[in-house]
Amino acid sequence: MDMYQLRNFKDFLLLYNQISETCFKRCANTFLTREITANEDLCISNCAQKYIRANHKIMEVFMEVQPIMVRKRMEEISATQAALEAQAQDQQVQNQQVQQNSQ
């Protein structure tokens, strides 16, 4: 299992544990029996589905927005690099002028 798969699996388990804990705290109100009541079962199902749908929606939006963010970041890097190159070129021209004036 490579590092990317391992990170994804870790993220999945973290999300699963967070959903489980949140839904358990919200839905398990009585501990009078060992079995899950019908109301608790329905509550847990609805709670988990809500988080799963929300997660899917967030991932859809992320997949739409991520390429735009990457493109903007690349443009920023290119602009910064061009500015640094222009600055270096200006500095080189100034150094040449100083050398010529000192001769």
C-alpha positions as CSV (number, residue, x, y, z in Angstrom):
1,M,0.0,0.0,0.0
2,D,1.6,3.3,-1.1
3,M,1.6,6.5,1.0
4,Y,-1.3,8.0,-1.0
5,Q,-3.6,5.0,-0.4
6,L,-2.5,4.9,3.3
7,R,-3.3,8.5,3.7
8,N,-6.7,8.1,2.0
9,F,-7.5,5.1,4.2
10,K,-6.5,7.0,7.4
11,D,-8.7,9.9,6.3
12,F,-11.6,7.6,5.7
13,L,-11.3,5.9,9.1
14,L,-11.0,9.3,10.8
15,L,-14.2,10.5,9.1
16,Y,-16.0,7.2,9.8
17,N,-15.1,7.5,13.5
18,Q,-16.2,11.1,13.7
19,I,-19.6,10.3,12.1
20,S,-20.0,7.2,14.4
21,E,-19.3,9.2,17.5
22,T,-21.5,12.2,16.5
23,C,-24.4,10.0,15.6
24,F,-24.0,7.8,18.7
25,K,-24.0,10.9,20.9
26,R,-27.0,12.3,19.1
27,C,-29.1,9.1,18.9
28,A,-28.3,6.8,21.8
29,N,-30.3,8.4,24.6
30,T,-31.3,5.4,26.7
31,F,-29.2,2.5,27.9
32,L,-32.1,0.5,29.4
33,T,-31.7,-2.5,27.0
34,R,-28.8,-4.1,25.2
35,E,-30.5,-3.8,21.9
36,I,-30.8,-0.7,19.8
37,T,-34.4,0.6,19.7
38,A,-36.2,1.2,16.4
39,N,-36.1,5.0,17.1
40,E,-32.3,4.8,17.7
41,D,-31.8,2.7,14.6
42,L,-33.7,5.2,12.5
43,C,-32.0,8.2,14.0
44,I,-28.5,6.6,13.5
45,S,-29.4,5.8,9.9
46,N,-30.7,9.3,9.1
47,C,-27.7,10.9,10.9
48,A,-25.2,8.8,9.0
49,Q,-26.9,9.4,5.7
50,K,-26.9,13.1,6.3
51,Y,-23.2,13.2,6.9
52,I,-22.5,10.9,3.9
53,R,-24.6,13.1,1.6
54,A,-22.8,16.2,3.0
55,N,-19.4,14.7,2.5
56,H,-20.3,13.7,-1.1
57,K,-21.5,17.3,-1.9
58,I,-18.3,18.8,-0.4
59,M,-16.2,16.4,-2.5
60,E,-18.1,17.4,-5.6
61,V,-17.6,21.1,-5.0
62,F,-13.9,20.4,-4.1
63,M,-13.4,18.5,-7.4
64,E,-14.9,21.5,-9.3
65,V,-12.9,24.1,-7.5
66,Q,-9.6,22.4,-7.1
67,P,-8.5,22.7,-10.7
68,I,-9.3,26.4,-10.6
69,M,-7.3,26.9,-7.4
70,V,-4.3,25.0,-8.9
71,R,-4.4,27.1,-12.1
72,K,-4.6,30.3,-10.0
73,R,-1.7,29.2,-7.9
74,M,0.4,28.3,-10.9
75,E,-0.4,31.8,-12.4
76,E,0.7,33.4,-9.1
77,I,3.9,31.3,-9.1
78,S,4.6,32.3,-12.7
79,A,4.0,36.0,-12.0
80,T,6.3,35.9,-9.0
81,Q,8.9,34.1,-11.0
82,A,8.7,36.6,-13.8
83,A,8.9,39.5,-11.3
84,L,12.0,37.9,-9.7
85,E,13.6,37.4,-13.1
86,A,12.9,41.0,-14.1
87,Q,14.3,42.2,-10.8
88,A,17.5,40.1,-11.2
89,Q,17.9,41.4,-14.8
90,D,17.5,45.0,-13.5
91,Q,20.0,44.4,-10.8
92,Q,22.4,42.9,-13.4
93,V,22.0,46.0,-15.7
94,Q,22.6,48.3,-12.7
95,N,25.8,46.4,-11.8
96,Q,27.0,46.6,-15.4
97,Q,26.4,50.4,-15.4
98,V,28.3,50.8,-12.1
99,Q,31.2,48.8,-13.5
100,Q,31.2,50.9,-16.6
101,N,31.1,54.1,-14.6
102,S,33.9,53.0,-12.3
103,Q,36.2,52.3,-15.3
